[in-house]
Amino acid sequence: MLHYTLVFLVVALLAGAFGFFGLAGLAASIAKILFVLFLILFVVSLITGRKRL
């Protein structure tokens, strides 16, 4: 799933460079949502991983 975040980030950067603002906004918003989702999953995995001693 992290792969999709990077793909949408690249699409957003390319679309912004070429001036397709509608596509750039959509791809950037999807990339932001996926980034936040993976950040939350990362923090949860850190917390649950710490329980093992």
N, CA, C and O atoms as a CHARMM CRD file, in Angstrom:
* protein
*
  212
    1    1 MET  N      0.82100  -1.19900   0.00000 PROA 1      0.00000
    2    1 MET  CA     0.00000   0.00000   0.00000 PROA 1      0.00000
    3    1 MET  C      0.85800   1.25300   0.00000 PROA 1      0.00000
    4    1 MET  O      0.44100   2.29500  -0.50600 PROA 1      0.00000
    5    2 LEU  N      2.02900   1.15900   0.55300 PROA 2      0.00000
    6    2 LEU  CA     2.93500   2.30000   0.50700 PROA 2      0.00000
    7    2 LEU  C      3.31000   2.60900  -0.93700 PROA 2      0.00000
    8    2 LEU  O      3.58200   3.75900  -1.28400 PROA 2      0.00000
    9    3 HSD  N      3.32300   1.59100  -1.76300 PROA 3      0.00000
   10    3 HSD  CA     3.59900   1.77100  -3.19000 PROA 3      0.00000
   11    3 HSD  C      2.57200   2.70700  -3.81800 PROA 3      0.00000
   12    3 HSD  O      2.93500   3.56300  -4.62500 PROA 3      0.00000
   13    4 TYR  N      1.29500   2.56100  -3.46300 PROA 4      0.00000
   14    4 TYR  CA     0.24500   3.42400  -4.00600 PROA 4      0.00000
   15    4 TYR  C      0.45800   4.87600  -3.60000 PROA 4      0.00000
   16    4 TYR  O      0.19100   5.78600  -4.38500 PROA 4      0.00000
   17    5 THR  N      0.93400   5.09500  -2.38800 PROA 5      0.00000
   18    5 THR  CA     1.20200   6.45300  -1.93600 PROA 5      0.00000
   19    5 THR  C      2.26700   7.09900  -2.80100 PROA 5      0.00000
   20    5 THR  O      2.13300   8.25000  -3.21400 PROA 5      0.00000
   21    6 LEU  N      3.32500   6.35000  -3.07000 PROA 6      0.00000
   22    6 LEU  CA     4.38900   6.88800  -3.90700 PROA 6      0.00000
   23    6 LEU  C      3.92100   7.11200  -5.34200 PROA 6      0.00000
   24    6 LEU  O      4.31800   8.08900  -5.97600 PROA 6      0.00000
   25    7 VAL  N      3.08600   6.22300  -5.85400 PROA 7      0.00000
   26    7 VAL  CA     2.56000   6.38700  -7.21100 PROA 7      0.00000
   27    7 VAL  C      1.70300   7.64800  -7.29800 PROA 7      0.00000
   28    7 VAL  O      1.84800   8.43100  -8.23700 PROA 7      0.00000
   29    8 PHE  N      0.81400   7.85100  -6.32700 PROA 8      0.00000
   30    8 PHE  CA    -0.02200   9.04300  -6.34700 PROA 8      0.00000
   31    8 PHE  C      0.80500  10.31000  -6.15100 PROA 8      0.00000
   32    8 PHE  O      0.46500  11.35900  -6.69800 PROA 8      0.00000
   33    9 LEU  N      1.87800  10.22600  -5.38200 PROA 9      0.00000
   34    9 LEU  CA     2.75500  11.37500  -5.20600 PROA 9      0.00000
   35    9 LEU  C      3.42500  11.74200  -6.52600 PROA 9      0.00000
   36    9 LEU  O      3.49200  12.91900  -6.88100 PROA 9      0.00000
   37   10 VAL  N      3.91600  10.75100  -7.24700 PROA 10     0.00000
   38   10 VAL  CA     4.55100  11.00200  -8.53800 PROA 10     0.00000
   39   10 VAL  C      3.54000  11.55900  -9.53500 PROA 10     0.00000
   40   10 VAL  O      3.84900  12.48600 -10.28300 PROA 10     0.00000
   41   11 VAL  N      2.33200  10.99400  -9.54600 PROA 11     0.00000
   42   11 VAL  CA     1.28900  11.49700 -10.44100 PROA 11     0.00000
   43   11 VAL  C      0.95600  12.94300 -10.10100 PROA 11     0.00000
   44   11 VAL  O      0.76400  13.76200 -10.99900 PROA 11     0.00000
   45   12 ALA  N      0.88600  13.25800  -8.83200 PROA 12     0.00000
   46   12 ALA  CA     0.58400  14.62900  -8.42100 PROA 12     0.00000
   47   12 ALA  C      1.68000  15.59000  -8.84300 PROA 12     0.00000
   48   12 ALA  O      1.39400  16.69600  -9.30300 PROA 12     0.00000
   49   13 LEU  N      2.93200  15.18100  -8.69300 PROA 13     0.00000
   50   13 LEU  CA     4.03800  16.05300  -9.09800 PROA 13     0.00000
   51   13 LEU  C      4.07500  16.25900 -10.60600 PROA 13     0.00000
   52   13 LEU  O      4.29700  17.37400 -11.07700 PROA 13     0.00000
   53   14 LEU  N      3.85800  15.18800 -11.36400 PROA 14     0.00000
   54   14 LEU  CA     3.85200  15.30900 -12.82300 PROA 14     0.00000
   55   14 LEU  C      2.67700  16.15200 -13.30900 PROA 14     0.00000
   56   14 LEU  O      2.83100  16.98800 -14.19900 PROA 14     0.00000
   57   15 ALA  N      1.51300  15.92900 -12.72600 PROA 15     0.00000
   58   15 ALA  CA     0.34000  16.69300 -13.13200 PROA 15     0.00000
   59   15 ALA  C      0.50800  18.17000 -12.78300 PROA 15     0.00000
   60   15 ALA  O      0.09300  19.04000 -13.54900 PROA 15     0.00000
   61   16 GLY  N      1.09900  18.44900 -11.66200 PROA 16     0.00000
   62   16 GLY  CA     1.36100  19.83600 -11.28800 PROA 16     0.00000
   63   16 GLY  C      2.36700  20.49100 -12.21600 PROA 16     0.00000
   64   16 GLY  O      2.23500  21.66900 -12.55000 PROA 16     0.00000
   65   17 ALA  N      3.37800  19.72800 -12.63700 PROA 17     0.00000
   66   17 ALA  CA     4.38200  20.26500 -13.54800 PROA 17     0.00000
   67   17 ALA  C      3.79000  20.57800 -14.91100 PROA 17     0.00000
   68   17 ALA  O      4.19500  21.54900 -15.55000 PROA 17     0.00000
   69   18 PHE  N      2.84700  19.77900 -15.36400 PROA 18     0.00000
   70   18 PHE  CA     2.24800  19.99300 -16.67600 PROA 18     0.00000
   71   18 PHE  C      1.02200  20.90500 -16.63100 PROA 18     0.00000
   72   18 PHE  O      0.47800  21.26300 -17.67600 PROA 18     0.00000
   73   19 GLY  N      0.58800  21.28100 -15.43100 PROA 19     0.00000
   74   19 GLY  CA    -0.49200  22.24500 -15.33100 PROA 19     0.00000
   75   19 GLY  C     -1.89300  21.65200 -15.30800 PROA 19     0.00000
   76   19 GLY  O     -2.86300  22.38200 -15.51100 PROA 19     0.00000
   77   20 PHE  N     -2.02500  20.37300 -15.07100 PROA 20     0.00000
   78   20 PHE  CA    -3.35100  19.76800 -14.97400 PROA 20     0.00000
   79   20 PHE  C     -3.81900  19.89300 -13.53700 PROA 20     0.00000
   80   20 PHE  O     -3.69200  18.95600 -12.74800 PROA 20     0.00000
   81   21 PHE  N     -4.36000  21.04800 -13.20300 PROA 21     0.00000
   82   21 PHE  CA    -4.64200  21.34000 -11.80100 PROA 21     0.00000
   83   21 PHE  C     -5.73100  20.46300 -11.21900 PROA 21     0.00000
   84   21 PHE  O     -5.65800  20.13500 -10.03500 PROA 21     0.00000
   85   22 GLY  N     -6.73500  20.06500 -11.98200 PROA 22     0.00000
   86   22 GLY  CA    -7.78500  19.19600 -11.46200 PROA 22     0.00000
   87   22 GLY  C     -7.24000  17.83800 -11.07500 PROA 22     0.00000
   88   22 GLY  O     -7.55300  17.32200 -10.00300 PROA 22     0.00000
   89   23 LEU  N     -6.42500  17.25600 -11.94400 PROA 23     0.00000
   90   23 LEU  CA    -5.82200  15.95800 -11.66100 PROA 23     0.00000
   91   23 LEU  C     -4.79700  16.06200 -10.54600 PROA 23     0.00000
   92   23 LEU  O     -4.68300  15.16200  -9.71400 PROA 23     0.00000
   93   24 ALA  N     -4.05300  17.15900 -10.52900 PROA 24     0.00000
   94   24 ALA  CA    -3.03300  17.33800  -9.49300 PROA 24     0.00000
   95   24 ALA  C     -3.67700  17.44000  -8.11200 PROA 24     0.00000
   96   24 ALA  O     -3.18000  16.86400  -7.14400 PROA 24     0.00000
   97   25 GLY  N     -4.77100  18.16500  -8.02900 PROA 25     0.00000
   98   25 GLY  CA    -5.44200  18.30300  -6.73800 PROA 25     0.00000
   99   25 GLY  C     -5.99600  16.98300  -6.24200 PROA 25     0.00000
  100   25 GLY  O     -5.90600  16.66800  -5.05600 PROA 25     0.00000
  101   26 LEU  N     -6.56700  16.21400  -7.15100 PROA 26     0.00000
  102   26 LEU  CA    -7.11900  14.91400  -6.77500 PROA 26     0.00000
  103   26 LEU  C     -6.01600  13.96500  -6.32700 PROA 26     0.00000
  104   26 LEU  O     -6.13900  13.32300  -5.28300 PROA 26     0.00000
  105   27 ALA  N     -4.94600  13.86900  -7.09800 PROA 27     0.00000
  106   27 ALA  CA    -3.85500  12.96100  -6.74900 PROA 27     0.00000
  107   27 ALA  C     -3.16600  13.38700  -5.45800 PROA 27     0.00000
  108   27 ALA  O     -2.78900  12.53900  -4.65000 PROA 27     0.00000
  109   28 ALA  N     -3.00000  14.67800  -5.26000 PROA 28     0.00000
  110   28 ALA  CA    -2.36700  15.16000  -4.03500 PROA 28     0.00000
  111   28 ALA  C     -3.23500  14.87300  -2.82000 PROA 28     0.00000
  112   28 ALA  O     -2.71500  14.52300  -1.76100 PROA 28     0.00000
  113   29 SER  N     -4.54200  15.01500  -2.95400 PROA 29     0.00000
  114   29 SER  CA    -5.41400  14.74100  -1.81100 PROA 29     0.00000
  115   29 SER  C     -5.42300  13.25300  -1.48300 PROA 29     0.00000
  116   29 SER  O     -5.45500  12.88100  -0.31000 PROA 29     0.00000
  117   30 ILE  N     -5.39400  12.39900  -2.50000 PROA 30     0.00000
  118   30 ILE  CA    -5.31900  10.95700  -2.25200 PROA 30     0.00000
  119   30 ILE  C     -3.99500  10.61700  -1.58700 PROA 30     0.00000
  120   30 ILE  O     -3.95800   9.80400  -0.66300 PROA 30     0.00000
  121   31 ALA  N     -2.90500  11.23100  -2.04500 PROA 31     0.00000
  122   31 ALA  CA    -1.59100  10.97500  -1.44400 PROA 31     0.00000
  123   31 ALA  C     -1.55400  11.43100   0.01200 PROA 31     0.00000
  124   31 ALA  O     -0.95300  10.76300   0.85400 PROA 31     0.00000
  125   32 LYS  N     -2.18600  12.55700   0.31300 PROA 32     0.00000
  126   32 LYS  CA    -2.22800  13.03100   1.69600 PROA 32     0.00000
  127   32 LYS  C     -3.00600  12.07000   2.58900 PROA 32     0.00000
  128   32 LYS  O     -2.58300  11.76500   3.70300 PROA 32     0.00000
  129   33 ILE  N     -4.14400  11.59600   2.09300 PROA 33     0.00000
  130   33 ILE  CA    -4.96500  10.66600   2.87000 PROA 33     0.00000
  131   33 ILE  C     -4.20900   9.37000   3.13300 PROA 33     0.00000
  132   33 ILE  O     -4.21400   8.86000   4.25300 PROA 33     0.00000
  133   34 LEU  N     -3.55800   8.83700   2.09800 PROA 34     0.00000
  134   34 LEU  CA    -2.79300   7.60100   2.27300 PROA 34     0.00000
  135   34 LEU  C     -1.60800   7.80600   3.20000 PROA 34     0.00000
  136   34 LEU  O     -1.27400   6.91200   3.97800 PROA 34     0.00000
  137   35 PHE  N     -0.96200   8.97100   3.13300 PROA 35     0.00000
  138   35 PHE  CA     0.15700   9.25400   4.02400 PROA 35     0.00000
  139   35 PHE  C     -0.29200   9.24400   5.47800 PROA 35     0.00000
  140   35 PHE  O      0.36800   8.65000   6.33100 PROA 35     0.00000
  141   36 VAL  N     -1.40300   9.89500   5.76100 PROA 36     0.00000
  142   36 VAL  CA    -1.92000   9.93100   7.13900 PROA 36     0.00000
  143   36 VAL  C     -2.31300   8.52600   7.58800 PROA 36     0.00000
  144   36 VAL  O     -2.05400   8.14200   8.72800 PROA 36     0.00000
  145   37 LEU  N     -2.93600   7.76400   6.69900 PROA 37     0.00000
  146   37 LEU  CA    -3.33600   6.40100   7.04100 PROA 37     0.00000
  147   37 LEU  C     -2.12300   5.54300   7.39100 PROA 37     0.00000
  148   37 LEU  O     -2.13900   4.82400   8.39100 PROA 37     0.00000
  149   38 PHE  N     -1.07400   5.61400   6.57300 PROA 38     0.00000
  150   38 PHE  CA     0.11300   4.81100   6.84400 PROA 38     0.00000
  151   38 PHE  C      0.87300   5.31500   8.06800 PROA 38     0.00000
  152   38 PHE  O      1.51100   4.52800   8.76700 PROA 38     0.00000
  153   39 LEU  N      0.81100   6.59900   8.32800 PROA 39     0.00000
  154   39 LEU  CA     1.43700   7.12700   9.53600 PROA 39     0.00000
  155   39 LEU  C      0.73700   6.58600  10.77700 PROA 39     0.00000
  156   39 LEU  O      1.39600   6.21400  11.74800 PROA 39     0.00000
  157   40 ILE  N     -0.58900   6.54100  10.75300 PROA 40     0.00000
  158   40 ILE  CA    -1.35300   5.99000  11.87300 PROA 40     0.00000
  159   40 ILE  C     -1.04200   4.50000  12.04100 PROA 40     0.00000
  160   40 ILE  O     -0.83500   4.03300  13.16100 PROA 40     0.00000
  161   41 LEU  N     -1.00800   3.75600  10.93500 PROA 41     0.00000
  162   41 LEU  CA    -0.69200   2.32800  11.01400 PROA 41     0.00000
  163   41 LEU  C      0.72600   2.10100  11.53900 PROA 41     0.00000
  164   41 LEU  O      0.96200   1.13800  12.27000 PROA 41     0.00000
  165   42 PHE  N      1.65900   2.96000  11.18400 PROA 42     0.00000
  166   42 PHE  CA     3.02800   2.85600  11.67900 PROA 42     0.00000
  167   42 PHE  C      3.08600   3.05900  13.18700 PROA 42     0.00000
  168   42 PHE  O      3.76200   2.31200  13.89400 PROA 42     0.00000
  169   43 VAL  N      2.37800   4.06900  13.67800 PROA 43     0.00000
  170   43 VAL  CA     2.37200   4.33100  15.12100 PROA 43     0.00000
  171   43 VAL  C      1.71300   3.18100  15.86900 PROA 43     0.00000
  172   43 VAL  O      2.19000   2.77900  16.93000 PROA 43     0.00000
  173   44 VAL  N      0.62000   2.64600  15.32800 PROA 44     0.00000
  174   44 VAL  CA    -0.05000   1.51300  15.96500 PROA 44     0.00000
  175   44 VAL  C      0.86600   0.29600  15.99400 PROA 44     0.00000
  176   44 VAL  O      0.90600  -0.42300  16.99300 PROA 44     0.00000
  177   45 SER  N      1.59900   0.05600  14.91600 PROA 45     0.00000
  178   45 SER  CA     2.51300  -1.09000  14.89900 PROA 45     0.00000
  179   45 SER  C      3.66500  -0.89500  15.87800 PROA 45     0.00000
  180   45 SER  O      4.14400  -1.86500  16.46500 PROA 45     0.00000
  181   46 LEU  N      4.11200   0.33000  16.06000 PROA 46     0.00000
  182   46 LEU  CA     5.15600   0.58600  17.05600 PROA 46     0.00000
  183   46 LEU  C      4.64400   0.31600  18.46800 PROA 46     0.00000
  184   46 LEU  O      5.35100  -0.26800  19.28900 PROA 46     0.00000
  185   47 ILE  N      3.41500   0.74000  18.74700 PROA 47     0.00000
  186   47 ILE  CA     2.84400   0.55400  20.07900 PROA 47     0.00000
  187   47 ILE  C      2.60600  -0.92900  20.35500 PROA 47     0.00000
  188   47 ILE  O      2.94000  -1.41600  21.43600 PROA 47     0.00000
  189   48 THR  N      2.03100  -1.65600  19.39000 PROA 48     0.00000
  190   48 THR  CA     1.75100  -3.07100  19.62000 PROA 48     0.00000
  191   48 THR  C      3.03800  -3.89500  19.62200 PROA 48     0.00000
  192   48 THR  O      3.08700  -4.94500  20.26400 PROA 48     0.00000
  193   49 GLY  N      4.05600  -3.45600  18.93500 PROA 49     0.00000
  194   49 GLY  CA     5.32400  -4.17100  18.92300 PROA 49     0.00000
  195   49 GLY  C      6.07000  -4.02800  20.23900 PROA 49     0.00000
  196   49 GLY  O      6.86800  -4.89500  20.59400 PROA 49     0.00000
  197   50 ARG  N      5.82200  -2.94800  20.96700 PROA 50     0.00000
  198   50 ARG  CA     6.49900  -2.70500  22.24200 PROA 50     0.00000
  199   50 ARG  C      5.96100  -3.60600  23.36600 PROA 50     0.00000
  200   50 ARG  O      6.62100  -3.76200  24.39300 PROA 50     0.00000
  201   51 LYS  N      4.79200  -4.18900  23.18700 PROA 51     0.00000
  202   51 LYS  CA     4.20400  -4.99100  24.25200 PROA 51     0.00000
  203   51 LYS  C      4.99200  -6.26300  24.52500 PROA 51     0.00000
  204   51 LYS  O      4.97700  -6.78000  25.64300 PROA 51     0.00000
  205   52 ARG  N      5.67800  -6.76700  23.50800 PROA 52     0.00000
  206   52 ARG  CA     6.50700  -7.95900  23.72100 PROA 52     0.00000
  207   52 ARG  C      7.78400  -7.57200  24.44700 PROA 52     0.00000
  208   52 ARG  O      8.47500  -6.63600  24.04500 PROA 52     0.00000
  209   53 LEU  N      8.09600  -8.28800  25.50900 PROA 53     0.00000
  210   53 LEU  CA     9.33200  -8.00900  26.25600 PROA 53     0.00000
  211   53 LEU  C     10.21200  -9.21800  26.31000 PROA 53     0.00000
  212   53 LEU  O     11.29300  -9.16800  26.89700 PROA 53     0.00000
